Amino acid sequence: MTTPAAFRRRPAWAGRNYTLLTTAAVVTSLGSNGALIAAAFAVLEAGGDGGDVGLVAAARTLPLVLFLLIGGAVADRLPRHRVMVAANTLNCLSQAVFAVLVLTDEAHLWQMMLLSALGGTGQAFFSPAAEGMLLSSVTAEQAGRAFALFRFASQGATMTGAALGGALIAVIGPGWVLAVDAAAFAFAGALRAFLDVSHIPEREPGHGMLADLRDGWREFTGRTWLWAIVVQFSLVNAVIVAADAVYGPQVARDSLGGPGPWGLALGLFGAGNAVGALLMARWKPRRLLLVGVLCVFPFALPSAALAVPVPIAVLCLAMFVSGLSIEVFGVSWMTALHQEIPEDKLSRVSAYDWFGSVAMVPLAAALAGPAESAFGRTAALWGCAALCVGATAAVLCVRDVRNLTRHGKPVALAKPDAEPDAEPDAEPDVEPDAEPDVEPDVEPDVETSAETSAETDAETGAESEARPHAETEARPGSADAEGSVGRLG
């Protein structure tokens, strides 16, 4: 059989797993972003109001927060592709039932909340497995480029899916858009069934779920740069959601001319995402986290622009710069995780990352209204901008954040039978990274601080995504993979 030209031109580093993961992420992003809009219109067509739309959205978010940590432990215990396929199957079935109820005019609020909760549960198990699988699909030398191109493809599909979804809802109704999303999950799940997990070591018997969670917690808290940035993004993501999801549409209605200009501003944010991803496909900053965290400062620009409020052209510029900056951070973050976290613990660490990044989002959305009533919308928006800047400045005080550098060393696997107290910090303060880097275009990693080396050398290192998350247009996401909030699909 002749191989299609498009696949023959695939870069040598883009192996089977990476190609399958990227293709599946594009498919689910195309379907899911239109489905989110369709679900809201389905609630309204069933006689609901804005509060009911919020209840359905909250029903999806709550299981995501509750089950993320368990999902991470499961993804490191079982073959990750099976966890992903099972989650996609649950999402497919829940969306299919949702579509049938809407198409037959039988949808009630409690049913839509239940089905949304099932979708959120599937996402909670899917996201850590998917992020761990993506991070292990490429070599350290090509990690930055691979993650940038993955995010570029996902962001493009996100924008296209939202636009197509809105148009299709107007033409064929929300029920059929939900049905398309169910089909997208089925197709993506079929692709993910062919992922190769033979390179991931089998877990030895005898490890319980709580032991796995404790092990992941030790891995998470043992790296100051890791937990510091996740704490930072728990606040940054929360205030961005409050500014964009709650205050932004109100400012657009009162001062910018309505939903049209606001949609244009969001479109420029997406364009910034695309440009940022392309930039990071070529640029390999040496101090990964320093560059990434510095690029979090522009996240505050949209909140400040809405607080003034500035003319729509200036707001669009602020959104574009913010979108570009998010991608610079997101790729740097994913590369750092890939470089520093042992492969067999990626999903558990990713789960703590996701959990910290989204845990405060529902609370922020709930408190946005009372904060506006108490302080006024302008003061609340300035507060969002100030909190974003303050949290970012605080993280820059962490030496490991400033000093962690890129290197091309292979990922070391944590030994399953290692004693719990065998923390990286207990190792001698050696400097293996002082050897010349094997990556041709990366300088030798001799500037990494002794503290960073002590934390990472016991595992030989590897790199990390935002989610924001981010990845949820929840412009944020986890401090990200298939999303910097809306990550892997």
C-alpha positions as CSV (number, residue, x, y, z in Angstrom):
1,M,0.0,0.0,0.0
2,T,1.3,3.4,-0.9
3,T,1.9,5.8,2.0
4,P,0.1,9.2,1.5
5,A,2.5,12.0,0.7
6,A,1.3,14.0,3.8
7,F,2.5,11.1,6.0
8,R,5.7,10.6,4.1
9,R,6.6,14.3,4.9
10,R,6.0,13.8,8.6
11,P,9.1,14.8,10.6
12,A,11.2,11.9,11.7
13,W,10.7,12.9,15.4
14,A,6.9,12.8,15.1
15,G,6.5,9.1,15.9
16,R,3.3,7.1,15.9
17,N,2.2,8.0,19.3
18,Y,2.7,11.8,18.8
19,T,0.8,11.7,15.5
20,L,-2.1,9.7,16.9
21,L,-2.3,12.0,19.9
22,T,-2.2,15.2,17.8
23,T,-4.8,13.9,15.4
24,A,-7.1,12.7,18.1
25,A,-6.8,16.0,20.0
26,V,-7.7,18.0,16.8
27,V,-10.8,15.8,16.3
28,T,-12.0,16.2,19.9
29,S,-11.3,20.0,19.9
30,L,-13.3,20.4,16.8
31,G,-16.3,18.6,18.3
32,S,-16.1,19.6,21.9
33,N,-15.9,23.4,21.5
34,G,-19.0,23.5,19.4
35,A,-20.7,21.2,21.9
36,L,-20.0,23.5,24.8
37,I,-21.9,26.2,22.9
38,A,-24.6,23.7,21.9
39,A,-25.2,22.6,25.5
40,A,-25.9,26.2,26.6
41,F,-28.4,26.7,23.8
42,A,-30.0,23.4,24.6
43,V,-30.6,24.5,28.1
44,L,-32.1,27.8,26.9
45,E,-34.3,26.1,24.3
46,A,-35.6,23.8,27.0
47,G,-36.9,26.8,28.9
48,G,-33.9,27.4,31.1
49,D,-32.3,30.8,31.9
50,G,-28.7,32.0,32.6
51,G,-28.7,30.4,36.0
52,D,-29.6,27.0,34.6
53,V,-26.8,27.3,32.1
54,G,-24.5,28.0,35.0
55,L,-25.7,24.9,36.8
56,V,-25.1,22.7,33.8
57,A,-21.6,24.1,33.5
58,A,-20.9,23.7,37.2
59,A,-22.1,20.1,37.0
60,R,-19.3,19.4,34.5
61,T,-16.6,21.2,36.5
62,L,-17.3,19.7,40.0
63,P,-16.4,16.0,39.0
64,L,-13.4,17.3,37.2
65,V,-12.1,18.8,40.5
66,L,-13.2,15.9,42.6
67,F,-11.7,13.0,40.5
68,L,-8.5,14.5,39.0
69,L,-6.1,13.1,41.6
70,I,-7.7,9.7,41.4
71,G,-7.5,9.9,37.6
72,G,-3.8,10.6,37.8
73,A,-3.1,7.6,40.1
74,V,-5.2,5.4,37.8
75,A,-3.3,6.6,34.7
76,D,0.0,5.6,36.2
77,R,-1.3,2.2,37.4
78,L,-3.1,1.1,34.2
79,P,-2.1,1.4,30.5
80,R,-2.7,5.0,29.7
81,H,-4.2,4.4,26.3
82,R,-6.9,2.2,28.0
83,V,-7.7,4.9,30.5
84,M,-8.0,7.4,27.6
85,V,-10.2,5.1,25.5
86,A,-12.5,4.4,28.4
87,A,-12.9,8.1,29.2
88,N,-13.6,8.8,25.5
89,T,-16.2,6.1,25.5
90,L,-17.9,7.6,28.5
91,N,-17.9,11.0,26.9
92,C,-19.2,9.6,23.6
93,L,-22.1,7.8,25.3
94,S,-23.0,10.8,27.5
95,Q,-23.0,13.2,24.5
96,A,-25.0,10.8,22.4
97,V,-27.7,10.5,25.1
98,F,-27.7,14.3,25.5
99,A,-28.1,14.7,21.7
100,V,-31.1,12.2,21.6
101,L,-32.8,14.0,24.5
102,V,-32.4,17.4,22.8
103,L,-33.5,16.2,19.4
104,T,-36.6,14.6,20.8
105,D,-37.5,17.6,23.0
106,E,-37.3,15.5,26.1
107,A,-34.3,17.1,27.8
108,H,-34.8,18.3,31.4
109,L,-32.4,20.2,33.5
110,W,-31.5,17.4,35.9
111,Q,-30.8,15.1,32.9
112,M,-28.5,17.7,31.3
113,M,-26.7,18.2,34.6
114,L,-26.2,14.5,35.1
115,L,-24.9,14.0,31.6
116,S,-22.6,17.0,31.9
117,A,-21.3,15.5,35.2
118,L,-20.5,12.2,33.4
119,G,-18.6,14.2,30.8
120,G,-16.6,16.0,33.6
121,T,-15.8,12.6,35.2
122,G,-14.5,11.3,31.9
123,Q,-12.3,14.4,31.5
124,A,-10.9,13.9,35.1
125,F,-9.6,10.5,34.2
126,F,-8.6,11.4,30.6
127,S,-6.6,14.5,31.2
128,P,-3.8,13.1,33.4
129,A,-3.4,10.0,31.2
130,A,-3.4,12.1,28.0
131,E,-0.9,14.6,29.4
132,G,1.4,11.8,30.6
133,M,1.1,10.1,27.2
134,L,1.9,13.2,25.3
135,L,4.9,14.1,27.4
136,S,6.4,10.6,26.9
137,S,5.8,10.6,23.1
138,V,8.8,12.6,22.1
139,T,12.5,12.8,22.9
140,A,14.0,15.6,25.1
141,E,15.8,17.1,22.1
142,Q,12.5,17.7,20.2
143,A,10.2,18.3,23.1
144,G,9.8,22.1,22.7
145,R,9.1,21.9,19.0
146,A,6.7,19.0,19.4
147,F,4.7,20.6,22.2
148,A,4.5,23.9,20.3
149,L,3.1,22.2,17.1
150,F,0.7,20.1,19.2
151,R,-0.6,23.3,20.8
152,F,-0.8,25.1,17.5
153,A,-2.9,22.3,16.0
154,S,-5.1,22.1,19.1
155,Q,-5.7,25.8,19.3
156,G,-6.5,26.0,15.6
157,A,-9.0,23.2,16.1
158,T,-10.5,25.0,19.1
159,M,-11.1,28.2,17.2
160,T,-12.5,26.4,14.2
161,G,-14.7,24.1,16.3
162,A,-16.2,27.1,18.2
163,A,-16.9,29.0,14.9
164,L,-18.3,25.9,13.1
165,G,-20.3,24.9,16.2
166,G,-22.0,28.4,16.4
167,A,-22.8,28.3,12.7
168,L,-24.2,24.7,12.8
169,I,-26.4,25.5,15.9
170,A,-28.0,28.2,13.9
171,V,-28.6,25.9,10.9
172,I,-29.3,22.5,12.3
173,G,-29.8,23.1,16.0
174,P,-27.8,22.2,19.1
175,G,-28.9,18.5,19.2
176,W,-27.1,17.6,16.0
177,V,-24.0,19.5,17.1
178,L,-24.0,17.3,20.3
179,A,-24.3,14.2,18.1
180,V,-21.3,15.4,16.0
181,D,-19.3,15.7,19.3
182,A,-20.3,12.1,20.3
183,A,-19.0,10.9,16.9
184,A,-15.8,12.9,17.4
185,F,-15.2,11.2,20.7
186,A,-15.8,7.8,19.1
187,F,-13.3,8.4,16.4
188,A,-10.7,9.9,18.7
189,G,-11.1,6.9,21.1
190,A,-10.5,4.5,18.2
191,L,-7.3,6.4,17.3
192,R,-6.1,6.3,20.9
193,A,-6.6,2.6,21.1
194,F,-3.6,2.2,18.8
195,L,-1.2,4.0,21.1
196,D,1.9,2.1,22.0
197,V,2.6,2.0,25.8
198,S,5.3,-0.7,25.7
199,H,8.0,1.9,26.7
200,I,6.2,2.7,30.0
201,P,7.4,0.3,32.7
202,E,4.9,-2.0,34.4
203,R,4.0,-1.3,38.0
204,E,5.0,-3.8,40.5
205,P,2.1,-5.3,42.5
206,G,1.4,-4.2,46.1
207,H,1.1,-0.5,45.6
208,G,-2.3,0.8,46.7
209,M,-4.1,3.8,45.4
210,L,-3.4,5.9,48.5
211,A,0.3,4.9,48.3
212,D,0.3,6.1,44.7
213,L,-1.3,9.4,45.6
214,R,1.3,9.9,48.4
215,D,4.1,9.1,46.0
216,G,2.8,11.6,43.5
217,W,2.5,14.2,46.3
218,R,6.1,13.7,47.3
219,E,7.1,14.1,43.6
220,F,5.0,17.2,43.4
221,T,6.1,18.9,46.6
222,G,9.8,17.8,46.2
223,R,10.3,20.4,43.5
224,T,9.8,24.0,44.6
225,W,9.5,25.3,41.1
226,L,6.6,22.9,40.4
227,W,4.3,23.6,43.3
228,A,5.1,27.3,43.3
229,I,4.0,27.7,39.7
230,V,0.9,25.6,40.2
231,V,-0.1,27.7,43.2
232,Q,0.5,30.8,41.1
233,F,-1.8,29.5,38.4
234,S,-4.5,28.5,40.9
235,L,-4.8,32.2,41.4
236,V,-4.0,33.4,37.9
237,N,-6.6,31.1,36.2
238,A,-9.2,32.1,38.8
239,V,-8.9,35.8,38.2
240,I,-8.7,35.4,34.4
241,V,-11.9,33.4,34.4
242,A,-13.6,36.1,36.5
243,A,-12.4,38.8,34.2
244,D,-13.2,37.1,30.9
245,A,-16.2,35.0,31.6
246,V,-18.1,37.3,34.0
247,Y,-16.9,40.9,33.6
248,G,-15.9,40.9,29.9
249,P,-19.3,40.4,28.4
250,Q,-20.8,43.0,30.7
251,V,-18.1,45.6,29.7
252,A,-18.6,44.7,26.0
253,R,-22.4,45.2,26.3
254,D,-22.1,48.5,28.2
255,S,-19.0,50.1,26.6
256,L,-17.7,48.3,23.5
257,G,-20.7,47.8,21.3
258,G,-22.0,44.4,22.3
259,P,-21.1,40.8,21.6
260,G,-19.6,41.5,18.1
261,P,-16.6,43.5,19.4
262,W,-16.1,41.1,22.3
263,G,-16.1,38.1,19.8
264,L,-13.5,40.0,17.8
265,A,-11.3,40.4,20.9
266,L,-11.6,36.7,21.7
267,G,-10.7,35.9,18.1
268,L,-7.5,38.0,18.4
269,F,-6.7,36.1,21.6
270,G,-6.9,32.9,19.6
271,A,-4.7,34.4,16.9
272,G,-2.2,35.2,19.6
273,N,-2.3,31.6,20.7
274,A,-1.5,30.4,17.1
275,V,1.4,32.9,16.7
276,G,2.8,32.0,20.1
277,A,2.8,28.3,19.3
278,L,4.6,28.9,15.9
279,L,7.1,31.1,17.7
280,M,7.9,28.4,20.2
281,A,8.3,25.8,17.4
282,R,11.4,27.7,16.4
283,W,12.6,29.3,19.7
284,K,14.3,27.3,22.4
285,P,14.8,29.6,25.4
286,R,17.5,28.2,27.6
287,R,16.0,29.3,31.0
288,L,12.7,27.7,30.4
289,L,10.7,28.8,33.5
290,L,12.2,32.2,33.7
291,V,11.1,33.0,30.2
292,G,7.7,31.3,30.7
293,V,6.9,33.0,34.0
294,L,7.9,36.4,32.7
295,C,5.4,35.9,29.9
296,V,2.6,35.5,32.6
297,F,2.8,39.3,33.3
298,P,0.9,40.1,30.0
299,F,-2.0,37.9,31.2
300,A,-3.1,40.9,33.3
301,L,-3.4,43.2,30.2
302,P,-7.0,42.2,29.3
303,S,-8.3,42.8,32.8
304,A,-6.6,46.2,32.9
305,A,-8.0,47.1,29.5
306,L,-11.5,46.1,30.5
307,A,-11.2,48.1,33.7
308,V,-10.5,51.4,31.9
309,P,-12.2,50.5,29.5
310,V,-10.0,51.1,26.4
311,P,-11.2,51.3,22.8
312,I,-11.9,48.0,21.1
313,A,-8.7,48.2,19.0
314,V,-6.5,48.5,22.1
315,L,-8.4,45.6,23.8
316,C,-7.8,43.4,20.7
317,L,-4.1,44.2,21.0
318,A,-4.1,43.3,24.7
319,M,-5.9,40.0,24.0
320,F,-3.5,39.2,21.1
321,V,-0.4,39.8,23.3
322,S,-2.0,37.8,26.2
323,G,-2.8,34.9,23.9
324,L,0.8,34.9,22.5
325,S,2.2,35.0,26.0
326,I,0.1,32.1,27.2
327,E,1.6,29.9,24.5
328,V,5.1,30.8,25.4
329,F,4.4,29.9,29.0
330,G,2.5,26.8,28.0
331,V,5.2,25.3,25.8
332,S,7.9,26.2,28.3
333,W,5.9,24.5,31.1
334,M,5.3,21.3,29.2
335,T,9.0,21.1,28.2
336,A,10.0,21.6,31.8
337,L,7.7,18.8,33.0
338,H,9.0,16.5,30.2
339,Q,12.6,17.3,31.3
340,E,12.2,17.0,35.0
341,I,9.6,14.4,35.9
342,P,10.2,10.6,35.7
343,E,8.0,9.1,33.0
344,D,6.3,6.6,35.3
345,K,5.0,9.5,37.5
346,L,4.0,11.9,34.8
347,S,0.3,11.3,35.1
348,R,0.2,11.7,38.9
349,V,2.2,14.9,38.8
350,S,0.0,16.1,35.9
351,A,-3.1,15.4,38.1
352,Y,-1.8,17.6,40.9
353,D,-1.0,20.3,38.3
354,W,-4.5,20.1,36.8
355,F,-6.1,20.1,40.2
356,G,-4.2,23.1,41.5
357,S,-4.9,25.0,38.3
358,V,-8.7,24.5,38.2
359,A,-9.6,24.1,41.8
360,M,-10.2,27.8,42.4
361,V,-12.0,28.5,39.1
362,P,-15.5,27.6,40.2
363,L,-15.1,29.6,43.4
364,A,-13.8,32.6,41.5
365,A,-16.7,32.5,39.1
366,A,-19.1,32.3,42.0
367,L,-17.5,35.2,43.9
368,A,-17.2,37.5,40.8
369,G,-20.7,38.8,41.2
370,P,-20.5,39.5,44.9
371,A,-17.1,41.2,44.4
372,E,-18.6,43.4,41.7
373,S,-21.5,44.4,44.0
374,A,-19.1,45.1,46.9
375,F,-16.3,47.0,45.1
376,G,-17.7,47.9,41.7
377,R,-16.8,46.3,38.4
378,T,-13.8,48.6,37.7
379,A,-12.2,48.0,41.0
380,A,-12.8,44.2,40.7
381,L,-11.1,44.2,37.3
382,W,-8.1,46.2,38.6
383,G,-8.0,43.7,41.4
384,C,-7.8,40.8,38.9
385,A,-4.9,42.5,37.1
386,A,-3.1,43.2,40.4
387,L,-3.5,39.7,41.7
388,C,-2.1,38.3,38.4
389,V,0.9,40.6,38.5
390,G,1.5,40.0,42.3
391,A,1.4,36.2,42.0
392,T,3.8,36.2,39.1
393,A,6.3,38.5,40.8
394,A,6.2,36.3,43.9
395,V,7.0,33.2,41.8
396,L,10.0,35.0,40.3
397,C,11.5,35.1,43.8
398,V,11.9,31.3,43.7
399,R,15.5,30.5,42.7
400,D,14.6,27.3,41.0
401,V,12.2,29.1,38.7
402,R,14.9,31.5,37.7
403,N,17.6,29.0,37.2
404,L,16.1,25.8,35.7
405,T,17.6,25.4,32.3
406,R,16.9,23.3,29.2
407,H,19.0,20.2,28.6
408,G,18.7,17.2,26.4
409,K,19.2,14.4,28.9
410,P,16.9,11.4,28.7
411,V,14.1,10.8,31.2
412,A,15.0,8.6,34.1
413,L,12.3,6.2,35.4
414,A,11.6,6.2,39.1
415,K,12.2,2.7,40.5
416,P,8.9,1.1,41.6
417,D,10.5,-0.4,44.7
418,A,12.2,2.8,45.8
419,E,11.8,3.6,49.4
420,P,9.4,6.5,50.1
421,D,12.1,8.6,51.8
422,A,14.4,8.3,48.8
423,E,13.7,11.9,47.8
424,P,15.7,13.7,45.2
425,D,16.9,16.1,47.9
426,A,18.6,13.3,49.7
427,E,21.1,12.8,46.9
428,P,24.6,14.2,47.0
429,D,25.0,17.6,45.4
430,V,26.5,16.5,42.1
431,E,26.5,18.3,38.8
432,P,26.0,15.9,36.0
433,D,24.6,18.7,33.9
434,A,27.9,20.3,33.7
435,E,28.8,18.0,30.8
436,P,28.3,19.4,27.3
437,D,24.7,19.2,26.2
438,V,24.0,16.6,23.5
439,E,21.5,18.9,21.8
440,P,23.4,20.7,19.0
441,D,21.7,24.0,19.4
442,V,21.6,24.1,23.2
443,E,24.4,25.4,25.3
444,P,25.9,23.2,28.1
445,D,23.8,23.2,31.2
446,V,26.4,24.6,33.6
447,E,24.4,27.5,35.0
448,T,21.7,25.4,36.7
449,S,21.8,26.1,40.5
450,A,23.0,23.5,42.9
451,E,19.6,23.5,44.5
452,T,17.9,22.7,41.2
453,S,20.4,20.0,40.5
454,A,19.9,18.4,43.9
455,E,16.2,18.3,43.2
456,T,16.4,16.9,39.8
457,D,19.6,14.9,39.3
458,A,18.4,11.8,41.2
459,E,16.0,11.3,38.3
460,T,18.3,12.6,35.5
461,G,15.6,15.2,34.6
462,A,13.1,15.6,31.9
463,E,10.9,18.9,30.8
464,S,6.6,20.4,31.1
465,E,1.8,23.0,29.7
466,A,-0.8,25.1,31.2
467,R,-3.7,23.8,30.6
468,P,-3.4,26.8,31.2
469,H,-3.8,24.1,31.4
470,A,-5.5,26.1,29.8
471,E,-5.2,24.3,27.4
472,T,-11.0,25.3,29.0
473,E,-11.2,28.6,27.0
474,A,-10.9,29.1,30.1
475,R,-8.1,31.2,28.7
476,P,-6.2,29.5,31.5
477,G,-5.8,25.9,32.0
478,S,-3.6,23.9,34.0
479,A,-0.3,25.5,34.3
480,D,-1.2,23.2,30.7
481,A,-1.2,19.9,27.8
482,E,-4.3,19.5,25.7
483,G,-5.2,22.7,26.9
484,S,-3.9,25.4,29.1
485,V,-7.3,25.2,30.5
486,G,-8.7,23.2,27.6
487,R,-6.0,20.7,27.1
488,L,-6.1,17.3,25.6
489,G,-9.7,16.9,24.5
